[in-house]
Structures are given as C-alpha cells and as structure tokens.
Amino acid sequence: MDLFDDLLGFDPMHNYLPFDGTVNYFGQVIEHALANEYYQALLTQIAWQHDQAMIFGKQLTTKRKVAWYADQAFSYTYSNITKTALPWTEVLLELKVFVEQLTQEKYNSCLLNLYHSGEEGMAWHSDAEQDLKRHAAIASLSFGAQRKFCFKHKRSQEKIDFNLAHGSLLVMKGTTQSHWLHRLPPTKQRLTPRINLTFRMIEADTENDL
C-alpha cells in the first residue's frame, strides 16, 4: 500500500497541551480510500480477543477487543492482566515504519483496540505502566468511526478534546502520562466500529517470557 504523507493543514509541531506534557495532532495522515483498505486489513487479519481487567479482585471481560504485537514476545501488564506480544504482521510493520518516519520516534510494540460501536470506550487513565519506557512517545493511529478523545489534567482538571478522524495520527510524549489522564468517552450515537493502534516503546530490561 502506498501511504499518503500530506498532513492536510494540521501543524504536527504544535503542542496542544498548555503545560506539563506534549500532544501533537497530525490530523489525517492517510487519505480516505487507503485508510479504508487498512481498516479492512486490520479488521480481518489481526488476532482480536476480548479484553480482560481485574476490578476489585474480579476478572471482567469487556466488549472491546484488543491485540498486542511487538518486536519480541514482550509481556505487558495493565489492569492487573499480563499479555504476551505476537510477532508483527506485514500490515502492522508497514504502519509502524510510516508512523516512525512521521514522528521521528522509534517504537517496538503496538497495542490495538477494536471498538464495535459508540457504546464502547475507555475510562480516564494514563499509559504509565512500568513496562513502558518513561516519557517515551506513544503514537495513536485511528481508523474507522470518528470519535472524541479527551485529556484531563490530574491537578487542575483542565480538559482538552480532539475529534480523531479516520486515518489520523495523535502523539503523546514527554511528561504527558505523568500529569494528564485521557479517555475515549462512550456515546449514544450510532457509530460504525473504530480501530485504534497505539505504537509504544517497551523497556528492554522488562522483557519476560522471551
């Protein structure tokens, strides 16, 4: 697939956070027809599984599906559940290289989320698990339905919202995870599915089960 590299009017160097971190929004970085192709490839080729989380000592299974891919069989723990990464697919490697070129950052893993409808979302959280490299960039690539994505400062409660379009890219880096929460709020709007890829950097010294 030939990737589209015209950033369509957004300034990827602009920091949309007023303080305590950096968020760059590139806007749509993959043109619509090609984004449709990637969406279909990801929908059918990824080893999707229902997500699980430990809440108050009980293991819950979510409607949302997830997948975890990486350079190696990294173990990654969040919500008290440990997942082991699968080897990259051809499509994921292609997208990883593209995102690395755009962001001038390196990533060794990718957590994918599949939201089947607007009713599925994510609560306020920070991506600050001990497996992740501290203050490293996290690149969020979106396909499918446009969804609102929100930030909230942990101390001041200041909020910033984005509408993440089909084929768009948002990057969080620096101290963002230390000072800001983010979420994907559910909505009653009747939306088609959304696939989100978050490219990350796992610390080499936290490798397990290799």
Residue frames as a rotation matrix with the C-alpha (Angstrom) as fourth column:
MET 1
0.570 0.821 0.000 0.00
0.821 -0.570 0.000 0.00
0.000 0.000 -1.000 0.00
ASP 2
-0.388 -0.682 0.620 1.25
0.647 -0.681 -0.344 3.49
0.657 0.268 0.705 -0.84
LEU 3
0.008 0.370 -0.929 0.97
0.959 -0.265 -0.097 5.77
-0.282 -0.890 -0.357 2.17
PHE 4
0.460 0.313 0.831 -0.15
0.566 -0.824 -0.003 9.38
0.684 0.472 -0.556 1.96
ASP 5
-0.175 -0.668 -0.724 2.17
0.985 -0.117 -0.130 11.95
0.002 -0.735 0.678 3.57
ASP 6
-0.548 0.106 0.830 0.39
0.112 -0.974 0.198 15.30
0.829 0.202 0.522 3.09
LEU 7
-0.833 0.104 -0.543 -0.66
0.553 0.177 -0.814 16.41
0.012 -0.979 -0.205 6.59
LEU 8
-0.190 0.920 0.343 -3.78
0.756 -0.085 0.648 18.23
0.626 0.383 -0.680 5.33
GLY 9
0.198 0.321 0.926 -3.40
0.017 -0.946 0.324 21.55
0.980 -0.048 -0.193 7.14
PHE 10
0.984 0.118 -0.135 -2.50
0.131 0.048 0.990 20.44
0.123 -0.992 0.032 10.68
ASP 11
0.297 -0.918 0.264 0.76
-0.696 -0.397 -0.598 21.55
0.654 -0.006 -0.757 12.26
PRO 12
0.654 -0.019 -0.756 2.38
0.293 0.928 0.231 18.41
0.697 -0.373 0.613 13.72
MET 13
-0.457 -0.884 -0.096 4.89
0.505 -0.169 -0.847 20.56
0.732 -0.436 0.523 15.65
HIS 14
-0.218 0.444 0.869 2.17
-0.578 -0.776 0.252 22.41
0.787 -0.448 0.425 17.61
ASN 15
-0.908 -0.063 -0.415 1.77
0.292 0.617 -0.731 21.33
0.302 -0.785 -0.542 21.23
TYR 16
-0.155 0.956 0.249 -1.95
0.006 -0.251 0.968 21.20
0.988 0.152 0.033 22.07
LEU 17
0.360 0.220 -0.907 -1.32
0.880 0.242 0.409 20.88
0.309 -0.945 -0.106 25.83
PRO 18
0.798 -0.017 0.603 -0.95
-0.071 -0.995 0.066 24.19
0.599 -0.096 -0.795 27.73
PHE 19
0.069 -0.784 0.617 1.59
-0.971 -0.194 -0.137 22.74
0.227 -0.589 -0.775 30.19
ASP 20
-0.082 -0.193 0.978 3.03
-0.742 0.666 0.070 19.54
-0.665 -0.720 -0.198 31.71
GLY 21
-0.061 -0.015 0.998 3.44
0.333 0.942 0.034 17.49
-0.941 0.335 -0.053 28.56
THR 22
-0.627 -0.186 -0.757 3.29
-0.616 -0.476 0.627 17.41
-0.477 0.860 0.184 24.77
VAL 23
0.016 0.646 0.763 0.49
0.442 0.680 -0.585 16.30
-0.897 0.347 -0.275 22.46
ASN 24
-0.714 -0.249 -0.655 0.89
-0.478 -0.510 0.715 16.70
-0.512 0.823 0.245 18.69
TYR 25
0.216 0.821 0.529 -2.07
0.183 0.498 -0.847 16.13
-0.959 0.280 -0.042 16.38
PHE 26
-0.800 -0.600 0.022 -1.14
0.065 -0.050 0.997 15.45
-0.597 0.798 0.079 12.76
GLY 27
0.017 0.873 -0.487 -4.73
-0.826 -0.263 -0.499 15.20
-0.563 0.411 0.717 11.55
GLN 28
0.860 0.361 0.360 -5.49
-0.095 0.807 -0.583 12.82
-0.501 0.468 0.728 8.69
VAL 29
-0.060 -0.972 -0.226 -2.18
-0.708 -0.118 0.696 11.35
-0.703 0.201 -0.682 7.50
ILE 30
-0.866 -0.105 0.488 -3.65
0.220 0.798 0.561 8.57
-0.448 0.593 -0.668 5.33
GLU 31
-0.721 0.609 -0.331 -6.15
-0.689 -0.574 0.443 9.51
0.080 0.547 0.833 2.62
HIS 32
-0.029 0.872 0.489 -9.67
-0.921 0.167 -0.353 8.14
-0.389 -0.461 0.798 2.91
ALA 33
0.684 0.353 -0.639 -9.63
-0.641 0.708 -0.295 5.31
0.348 0.611 0.711 0.36
LEU 34
-0.165 -0.840 -0.517 -6.31
-0.233 0.543 -0.807 3.95
0.958 -0.013 -0.285 1.60
ALA 35
-0.696 0.006 0.718 -7.44
-0.717 -0.060 -0.695 4.27
0.039 -0.998 0.046 5.23
ASN 36
0.427 0.902 0.059 -10.44
-0.894 0.431 -0.120 2.11
-0.133 -0.001 0.991 4.27
GLU 37
0.450 -0.343 -0.824 -8.06
-0.328 0.795 -0.510 -0.56
0.831 0.500 0.246 2.95
TYR 38
-0.668 -0.740 0.080 -6.05
-0.305 0.174 -0.936 -0.54
0.679 -0.650 -0.342 6.18
TYR 39
-0.296 0.657 0.693 -9.23
-0.940 -0.073 -0.332 -0.68
-0.168 -0.750 0.639 8.25
GLN 40
0.706 0.618 -0.346 -10.42
-0.685 0.721 -0.111 -3.80
0.181 0.315 0.932 6.43
ALA 41
0.106 -0.763 -0.637 -7.00
-0.171 0.617 -0.768 -5.45
0.980 0.191 -0.065 6.63
LEU 42
-0.775 -0.407 0.483 -6.74
-0.497 -0.079 -0.864 -4.82
0.390 -0.910 -0.141 10.37
LEU 43
0.032 0.898 0.439 -10.31
-0.991 0.087 -0.105 -5.94
-0.132 -0.432 0.892 10.99
THR 44
0.847 0.412 -0.337 -9.74
-0.495 0.841 -0.216 -9.31
0.195 0.350 0.916 9.30
GLN 45
0.370 -0.796 -0.479 -6.03
-0.007 0.514 -0.858 -10.06
0.929 0.320 0.184 9.84
ILE 46
-0.425 -0.541 0.725 -5.46
-0.697 -0.316 -0.644 -9.15
0.577 -0.779 -0.243 13.49
ALA 47
-0.475 0.185 -0.860 -5.83
0.431 0.901 -0.044 -11.81
0.768 -0.391 -0.508 16.22
TRP 48
-0.324 0.431 0.842 -8.51
-0.612 -0.774 0.161 -9.93
0.721 -0.463 0.515 18.15
GLN 49
-0.466 0.250 -0.849 -9.52
0.657 0.740 -0.143 -11.07
0.593 -0.624 -0.509 21.63
HIS 50
0.649 0.708 0.278 -11.93
0.253 -0.545 0.799 -9.65
0.718 -0.449 -0.533 24.19
ASP 51
-0.315 -0.779 0.543 -10.05
-0.306 -0.458 -0.835 -7.51
0.898 -0.429 -0.094 26.70
GLN 52
0.432 0.383 -0.816 -9.89
0.634 0.515 0.577 -8.52
0.642 -0.767 -0.020 30.36
ALA 53
-0.253 -0.473 0.844 -9.30
-0.352 -0.768 -0.536 -6.49
0.901 -0.433 0.028 33.51
MET 54
-0.353 0.089 -0.931 -9.09
0.806 0.534 -0.255 -7.16
0.475 -0.841 -0.261 37.24
ILE 55
-0.311 0.364 0.878 -11.54
-0.323 -0.909 0.263 -4.84
0.894 -0.201 0.401 39.06
PHE 56
0.054 0.287 0.956 -11.80
-0.991 -0.098 0.086 -5.15
0.119 -0.953 0.279 42.86
GLY 57
-0.516 -0.438 0.736 -10.38
-0.611 0.790 0.041 -8.66
-0.600 -0.429 -0.676 42.66
LYS 58
0.309 0.688 0.657 -12.76
0.142 0.650 -0.747 -9.86
-0.940 0.324 0.103 39.95
GLN 59
-0.802 -0.585 0.119 -11.74
0.157 -0.014 0.988 -10.63
-0.576 0.811 0.103 36.37
LEU 60
0.280 0.914 -0.293 -14.05
-0.044 -0.293 -0.955 -8.88
-0.959 0.280 -0.042 33.93
THR 61
-0.522 -0.357 0.775 -14.30
0.733 0.277 0.622 -9.34
-0.437 0.892 0.117 30.18
THR 62
-0.348 0.335 -0.876 -15.05
-0.240 -0.935 -0.262 -6.27
-0.906 0.119 0.406 28.08
LYS 63
0.727 0.606 0.322 -16.96
0.244 0.211 -0.947 -5.98
-0.641 0.767 0.005 24.82
ARG 64
0.645 -0.570 -0.508 -13.96
-0.751 -0.596 -0.285 -4.15
-0.140 0.566 -0.813 23.38
LYS 65
0.896 -0.418 0.149 -11.39
0.436 0.892 -0.121 -6.38
-0.082 0.173 0.981 21.70
VAL 66
0.617 -0.765 -0.183 -7.62
-0.650 -0.627 0.429 -5.95
-0.443 -0.146 -0.885 21.86
ALA 67
0.867 -0.498 0.033 -4.41
0.450 0.750 -0.485 -7.30
0.217 0.435 0.874 20.34
TRP 68
0.719 -0.691 -0.072 -0.74
-0.410 -0.506 0.758 -6.89
-0.561 -0.516 -0.648 21.24
TYR 69
0.845 -0.469 0.257 2.17
0.491 0.489 -0.721 -7.10
0.213 0.735 0.644 18.76
ALA 70
0.774 -0.624 -0.109 5.87
-0.429 -0.642 0.636 -6.33
-0.467 -0.445 -0.764 19.14
ASP 71
0.205 -0.832 -0.515 9.47
-0.908 0.035 -0.417 -6.87
0.365 0.553 -0.749 18.05
GLN 72
-0.805 -0.447 -0.390 9.72
-0.227 0.840 -0.493 -9.70
0.548 -0.308 -0.778 20.58
ALA 73
-0.012 0.831 -0.556 7.37
0.462 0.498 0.734 -11.64
0.887 -0.248 -0.390 22.86
PHE 74
-0.824 -0.263 0.502 7.27
-0.227 -0.659 -0.717 -8.80
0.520 -0.704 0.483 25.39
SER 75
-0.238 0.764 -0.599 4.98
0.928 0.362 0.093 -9.21
0.288 -0.534 -0.795 28.37
TYR 76
-0.779 0.087 0.621 2.86
-0.089 -0.996 0.028 -6.15
0.621 -0.033 0.783 29.09
THR 77
-0.490 0.574 -0.656 0.71
0.864 0.421 -0.276 -5.73
0.118 -0.702 -0.702 32.20
TYR 78
-0.870 0.332 0.365 -2.21
-0.362 -0.932 -0.015 -3.32
0.335 -0.145 0.931 32.61
SER 79
0.140 0.944 0.300 -5.39
-0.893 -0.011 0.450 -3.57
0.428 -0.331 0.841 34.68
ASN 80
-0.086 -0.315 0.945 -3.55
-0.822 0.559 0.111 -6.40
-0.563 -0.767 -0.307 36.50
ILE 81
0.820 0.283 0.497 -3.69
0.054 0.827 -0.560 -8.59
-0.569 0.486 0.663 33.39
THR 82
-0.178 -0.959 -0.219 -0.50
-0.416 -0.128 0.900 -9.67
-0.892 0.251 -0.376 31.59
LYS 83
0.911 0.413 0.014 -0.44
-0.128 0.316 -0.940 -10.12
-0.393 0.854 0.340 27.83
THR 84
-0.104 -0.952 0.287 2.36
0.216 0.260 0.941 -11.55
-0.971 0.160 0.179 25.68
ALA 85
0.103 0.134 -0.986 3.03
-0.707 -0.688 -0.167 -9.94
-0.700 0.714 0.024 22.32
LEU 86
0.646 0.137 0.751 2.58
0.428 0.750 -0.505 -11.64
-0.632 0.647 0.426 18.97
PRO 87
-0.503 -0.851 0.154 5.03
0.593 -0.209 0.778 -11.13
-0.629 0.482 0.610 16.06
TRP 88
-0.401 0.292 -0.868 4.33
-0.442 -0.892 -0.095 -8.23
-0.802 0.346 0.487 13.70
THR 89
0.397 0.507 0.765 2.07
0.625 0.460 -0.630 -8.74
-0.672 0.729 -0.134 10.72
GLU 90
-0.418 -0.565 0.712 3.08
0.909 -0.268 0.320 -7.27
0.010 0.781 0.625 7.37
VAL 91
0.291 0.623 0.726 0.44
0.553 -0.729 0.403 -4.54
0.781 0.284 -0.557 7.61
LEU 92
0.933 0.062 -0.355 1.43
0.348 -0.412 0.842 -3.55
-0.094 -0.909 -0.405 11.16
LEU 93
0.011 -0.996 -0.088 5.11
0.781 -0.046 0.623 -3.35
-0.624 -0.075 0.778 10.22
GLU 94
-0.305 -0.050 0.951 4.22
0.839 -0.487 0.244 -1.13
0.451 0.872 0.191 7.26
LEU 95
0.654 0.633 0.415 2.23
0.326 -0.730 0.601 1.21
0.683 -0.258 -0.683 9.51
LYS 96
0.718 -0.459 -0.523 4.95
0.552 -0.082 0.830 1.20
-0.424 -0.885 0.195 12.19
VAL 97
-0.332 -0.889 0.316 7.60
0.903 -0.203 0.378 2.33
-0.272 0.411 0.870 9.71
PHE 98
-0.076 0.410 0.909 5.27
0.635 -0.683 0.361 5.03
0.769 0.604 -0.208 8.39
VAL 99
0.890 0.455 -0.026 4.48
0.286 -0.513 0.809 6.36
0.355 -0.728 -0.587 11.87
GLU 100
0.379 -0.837 -0.394 8.17
0.730 0.009 0.684 6.30
-0.569 -0.547 0.615 12.84
GLN 101
-0.444 -0.533 0.720 9.01
0.877 -0.425 0.226 8.39
0.186 0.732 0.656 9.76
LEU 102
0.250 0.642 0.725 6.29
0.412 -0.748 0.520 10.94
0.876 0.169 -0.451 10.54
THR 103
0.965 0.261 0.000 7.03
0.094 -0.348 0.933 11.27
0.243 -0.900 -0.361 14.25
GLN 104
0.163 -0.982 0.091 10.82
-0.412 -0.152 -0.899 10.80
0.897 0.109 -0.429 14.13
GLU 105
0.065 -0.079 0.995 10.44
-0.968 0.238 0.082 8.36
-0.243 -0.968 -0.061 17.04
LYS 106
-0.658 -0.287 -0.696 11.08
-0.456 0.888 0.065 4.62
0.599 0.360 -0.715 17.42
TYR 107
0.212 0.771 0.600 8.53
-0.971 0.235 0.042 2.05
-0.109 -0.592 0.799 18.60
ASN 108
-0.804 -0.543 -0.242 8.95
-0.563 0.826 0.021 -1.64
0.189 0.153 -0.970 19.40
SER 109
-0.809 0.588 0.016 5.34
0.529 0.740 -0.416 -2.62
-0.257 -0.327 -0.909 20.14
CYS 110
-0.760 0.641 0.110 1.71
-0.452 -0.642 0.619 -1.84
0.467 0.421 0.778 19.36
LEU 111
-0.761 0.646 0.059 -1.46
0.312 0.444 -0.840 -2.23
-0.568 -0.621 -0.540 21.41
LEU 112
-0.859 0.511 0.043 -4.59
-0.119 -0.282 0.952 -2.34
0.499 0.812 0.303 19.23
ASN 113
-0.687 0.726 0.033 -8.18
0.012 0.057 -0.998 -1.71
-0.727 -0.685 -0.048 20.30
LEU 114
-0.835 0.534 0.134 -11.36
0.218 0.097 0.971 -2.56
0.506 0.840 -0.197 18.41
TYR 115
-0.731 0.669 -0.134 -14.48
-0.170 -0.368 -0.914 -0.64
-0.661 -0.645 0.382 19.47
HIS 116
-0.702 0.453 0.549 -17.55
0.692 0.617 0.375 -2.19
-0.169 0.643 -0.747 17.85
SER 117
0.239 0.831 0.502 -19.88
0.774 -0.476 0.418 0.77
0.586 0.289 -0.757 18.45
GLY 118
-0.128 -0.225 0.966 -20.09
-0.183 -0.952 -0.246 4.17
0.975 -0.209 0.081 20.12
GLU 119
0.826 0.520 0.220 -21.22
-0.323 0.116 0.939 2.47
0.463 -0.846 0.264 23.33
GLU 120
0.669 -0.666 -0.330 -17.73
0.742 0.625 0.243 1.06
0.044 -0.408 0.912 23.86
GLY 121
0.688 -0.468 0.554 -15.00
-0.261 -0.873 -0.412 3.35
0.677 0.139 -0.723 25.20
MET 122
-0.106 -0.768 -0.632 -12.21
0.711 0.386 -0.588 3.74
0.695 -0.512 0.505 27.75
ALA 123
0.845 0.386 -0.370 -12.36
0.528 -0.494 0.691 5.38
0.084 -0.779 -0.621 31.19
TRP 124
0.759 -0.584 0.288 -9.90
-0.570 -0.810 -0.141 8.03
0.315 -0.057 -0.947 32.41
HIS 125
0.810 -0.581 0.079 -6.38
0.444 0.695 0.565 6.60
-0.384 -0.423 0.821 32.67
SER 126
0.483 -0.758 -0.438 -2.70
-0.825 -0.561 0.061 7.24
-0.292 0.332 -0.897 31.96
ASP 127
0.894 -0.303 -0.329 -0.40
0.077 0.829 -0.553 4.96
0.441 0.469 0.765 29.97
ALA 128
0.271 -0.788 0.552 2.23
-0.859 -0.457 -0.230 4.85
0.434 -0.412 -0.801 32.72
GLU 129
0.996 0.095 -0.004 2.72
-0.086 0.916 0.391 1.13
0.040 -0.389 0.920 33.28
GLN 130
0.474 -0.872 0.124 6.16
-0.412 -0.095 0.906 0.09
-0.778 -0.480 -0.404 34.49
ASP 131
0.245 -0.357 0.901 6.77
0.681 0.725 0.102 -1.88
-0.690 0.589 0.421 31.28
LEU 132
0.792 0.145 0.593 6.71
0.571 -0.518 -0.636 1.31
0.215 0.843 -0.493 29.20
LYS 133
-0.355 -0.931 0.089 9.76
0.882 -0.365 -0.299 3.49
0.311 -0.028 0.950 28.69
ARG 134
0.103 0.405 -0.909 9.27
0.775 -0.605 -0.182 6.57
-0.623 -0.686 -0.376 30.85
HIS 135
0.146 0.096 -0.985 8.32
-0.160 -0.980 -0.119 9.74
-0.976 0.175 -0.128 28.93
ALA 136
-0.837 -0.419 0.352 8.64
0.240 0.297 0.924 7.96
-0.491 0.858 -0.148 25.57
ALA 137
-0.616 0.612 -0.496 6.33
-0.782 -0.551 0.291 8.87
-0.096 0.567 0.818 22.70
ILE 138
-0.510 0.588 0.628 3.05
0.380 0.809 -0.448 6.97
-0.771 0.010 -0.636 22.20
ALA 139
-0.866 0.159 -0.473 1.65
-0.481 -0.520 0.706 7.33
-0.134 0.839 0.527 18.69
SER 140
-0.361 0.847 0.390 -2.10
0.141 0.463 -0.875 6.78
-0.922 -0.261 -0.286 18.28
LEU 141
-0.930 0.041 -0.366 -3.31
-0.368 -0.147 0.918 5.93
-0.016 0.988 0.152 14.77
SER 142
-0.364 0.898 0.248 -7.09
-0.218 0.176 -0.960 5.76
-0.905 -0.404 0.131 14.21
PHE 143
-0.958 0.194 -0.209 -9.23
-0.164 0.225 0.960 4.00
0.234 0.955 -0.184 11.59
GLY 144
-0.482 0.855 -0.191 -12.99
0.818 0.518 0.252 3.83
0.314 -0.035 -0.949 11.24
ALA 145
0.517 0.845 0.140 -15.59
0.718 -0.516 0.467 5.96
0.467 -0.141 -0.873 13.01
GLN 146
-0.333 -0.547 0.768 -14.54
-0.007 -0.813 -0.583 9.43
0.943 -0.200 0.267 14.15
ARG 147
0.440 0.438 -0.784 -14.51
0.756 0.290 0.587 9.52
0.485 -0.851 -0.204 17.95
LYS 148
0.679 -0.184 0.711 -13.94
-0.426 -0.887 0.177 12.16
0.598 -0.423 -0.681 20.62
PHE 149
0.217 -0.708 -0.672 -10.68
0.752 0.560 -0.347 11.75
0.622 -0.431 0.654 22.59
CYS 150
0.805 0.285 0.520 -10.29
-0.073 -0.823 0.564 13.71
0.589 -0.492 -0.641 25.83
PHE 151
-0.331 -0.889 -0.316 -7.46
0.516 0.110 -0.849 14.86
0.790 -0.444 0.423 28.08
LYS 152
0.811 0.515 0.277 -7.82
0.039 -0.521 0.853 16.00
0.583 -0.681 -0.443 31.72
HIS 153
-0.197 -0.922 0.334 -5.03
-0.368 -0.246 -0.897 17.43
0.909 -0.300 -0.290 33.87
LYS 154
-0.127 0.122 -0.984 -4.62
0.636 0.772 0.014 15.44
0.761 -0.624 -0.176 37.07
ARG 155
-0.676 -0.209 -0.707 -4.25
0.716 -0.411 -0.564 18.52
-0.173 -0.887 0.428 39.30
SER 156
-0.900 0.258 -0.352 -6.03
-0.260 -0.965 -0.042 21.45
-0.350 0.053 0.935 37.62
GLN 157
-0.209 0.828 0.521 -8.79
0.436 0.555 -0.708 19.31
-0.875 0.079 -0.477 35.98
GLU 158
-0.112 0.110 -0.988 -8.37
-0.721 -0.693 0.005 21.35
-0.683 0.713 0.157 32.77
LYS 159
0.172 0.299 0.939 -9.77
0.334 0.879 -0.341 19.45
-0.927 0.372 0.051 29.77
ILE 160
-0.360 -0.272 -0.892 -8.86
-0.776 -0.444 0.448 19.32
-0.518 0.854 -0.051 26.09
ASP 161
0.310 0.577 0.756 -10.81
0.034 0.788 -0.615 17.35
-0.950 0.217 0.225 23.46
PHE 162
-0.706 -0.449 -0.548 -9.96
-0.574 -0.091 0.814 16.09
-0.416 0.889 -0.193 19.98
ASN 163
0.632 0.768 0.108 -12.08
-0.497 0.508 -0.704 14.52
-0.595 0.391 0.702 17.26
LEU 164
-0.413 -0.874 0.257 -9.90
-0.391 0.425 0.816 11.72
-0.822 0.236 -0.517 15.93
ALA 165
0.373 0.577 -0.727 -10.66
-0.865 -0.067 -0.497 11.23
-0.335 0.814 0.474 12.24
HIS 166
0.882 -0.009 0.471 -10.35
0.182 0.929 -0.323 8.15
-0.435 0.370 0.821 10.05
GLY 167
0.542 -0.755 0.368 -6.66
0.718 0.189 -0.670 7.81
0.436 0.628 0.645 9.15
SER 168
0.673 -0.250 0.696 -5.49
-0.340 -0.940 -0.010 10.37
0.657 -0.230 -0.718 11.71
LEU 169
0.080 -0.766 -0.638 -2.45
0.681 0.509 -0.527 10.41
0.728 -0.392 0.562 14.00
LEU 170
0.765 0.082 0.639 -2.05
-0.389 -0.731 0.560 11.82
0.513 -0.677 -0.528 17.52
VAL 171
0.029 -0.846 -0.532 1.20
0.422 0.493 -0.761 11.63
0.906 -0.203 0.371 19.53
MET 172
0.945 0.174 0.276 1.60
-0.191 -0.389 0.901 11.90
0.264 -0.905 -0.335 23.32
LYS 173
0.270 -0.911 -0.312 5.12
0.605 0.412 -0.681 12.35
0.749 -0.005 0.663 24.72
GLY 174
-0.452 -0.522 0.723 7.29
-0.285 -0.683 -0.672 13.94
0.845 -0.510 0.160 27.39
THR 175
-0.997 0.019 0.081 5.61
-0.076 0.189 -0.979 14.18
-0.034 -0.982 -0.187 30.80
THR 176
-0.412 0.906 -0.099 2.07
-0.690 -0.239 0.683 13.85
0.595 0.350 0.723 29.41
GLN 177
0.077 0.486 -0.870 1.38
0.155 0.857 0.492 10.50
0.985 -0.173 -0.009 31.12
SER 178
-0.679 -0.400 -0.616 2.65
0.656 0.047 -0.754 11.82
0.331 -0.915 0.230 34.46
HIS 179
-0.928 0.201 -0.312 0.31
0.004 -0.835 -0.550 14.83
-0.371 -0.512 0.775 34.53
TRP 180
-0.404 0.800 -0.443 -2.65
-0.914 -0.376 0.154 14.09
-0.043 0.467 0.883 32.26
LEU 181
-0.397 0.439 0.806 -5.37
0.093 0.893 -0.441 11.47
-0.913 -0.100 -0.395 32.05
HIS 182
-0.695 0.280 -0.663 -7.05
-0.719 -0.299 0.628 10.56
-0.022 0.913 0.408 28.77
ARG 183
-0.432 0.614 0.661 -10.17
0.063 0.751 -0.657 8.65
-0.900 -0.242 -0.363 27.75
LEU 184
-0.932 0.351 -0.089 -12.39
-0.097 -0.006 0.995 7.66
0.349 0.936 0.040 24.85
PRO 185
-0.649 0.714 0.263 -15.89
-0.495 -0.133 -0.858 8.52
-0.578 -0.687 0.440 26.11
PRO 186
-0.666 0.526 0.529 -18.80
0.678 0.723 0.134 6.32
-0.312 0.448 -0.838 25.06
THR 187
-0.797 0.459 -0.393 -21.57
-0.535 -0.838 0.108 7.90
-0.280 0.296 0.913 23.03
LYS 188
-0.129 0.851 0.510 -25.18
0.072 0.521 -0.851 7.05
-0.989 -0.073 -0.129 22.20
GLN 189
0.129 0.106 -0.986 -24.55
-0.908 -0.387 -0.160 7.99
-0.398 0.916 0.046 18.56
ARG 190
0.782 0.166 0.600 -24.95
0.046 0.946 -0.321 5.03
-0.621 0.278 0.733 16.22
LEU 191
0.295 -0.805 -0.515 -21.39
-0.897 -0.419 0.141 4.68
-0.329 0.420 -0.846 15.00
THR 192
0.795 -0.205 -0.571 -19.55
-0.189 0.810 -0.554 2.13
0.576 0.549 0.606 12.91
PRO 193
0.780 -0.518 -0.352 -16.56
0.612 0.512 0.603 0.34
-0.132 -0.685 0.716 14.51
ARG 194
0.759 -0.637 0.136 -13.26
-0.590 -0.761 -0.271 2.07
0.276 0.125 -0.953 15.26
ILE 195
0.700 -0.654 -0.287 -9.77
0.678 0.735 -0.021 0.56
0.225 -0.180 0.958 15.31
ASN 196
0.846 -0.461 0.268 -7.02
-0.510 -0.846 0.156 2.32
0.155 -0.269 -0.951 17.23
LEU 197
0.553 -0.768 -0.322 -3.31
0.635 0.639 -0.434 1.47
0.539 0.036 0.841 17.15
THR 198
0.908 -0.352 0.227 -1.01
-0.419 -0.743 0.522 2.82
-0.015 -0.569 -0.822 19.87
PHE 199
0.507 -0.826 -0.246 2.65
0.330 0.450 -0.830 2.35
0.796 0.339 0.501 18.99
ARG 200
0.942 -0.104 0.319 4.80
-0.335 -0.343 0.878 2.24
0.018 -0.934 -0.358 22.13
MET 201
0.032 -0.969 -0.246 8.30
-0.467 0.203 -0.861 1.60
0.884 0.142 -0.446 23.45
ILE 202
0.962 0.204 -0.179 8.73
0.027 0.584 0.811 -1.23
0.270 -0.786 0.557 25.96
GLU 203
0.400 -0.852 0.338 11.83
-0.910 -0.325 0.257 -1.04
-0.109 -0.410 -0.905 28.18
ALA 204
0.130 -0.437 -0.890 14.33
-0.533 0.726 -0.434 -3.75
0.836 0.531 -0.139 27.23
ASP 205
-0.826 -0.556 0.087 15.06
-0.362 0.407 -0.839 -4.65
0.431 -0.725 -0.538 30.86
THR 206
-0.320 0.776 0.543 11.39
-0.757 0.135 -0.639 -5.56
-0.570 -0.616 0.544 31.45
GLU 207
-0.140 0.234 -0.962 11.38
-0.828 0.506 0.244 -8.27
0.543 0.830 0.123 28.79
ASN 208
-0.314 0.119 0.942 9.78
-0.664 0.682 -0.307 -11.51
-0.679 -0.722 -0.136 30.02
ASP 209
0.346 0.555 0.756 8.84
0.001 0.806 -0.592 -14.86
-0.938 0.205 0.278 28.58
LEU 210
0.279 -0.313 -0.908 11.22
-0.917 -0.368 -0.155 -14.48
-0.286 0.875 -0.390 25.63
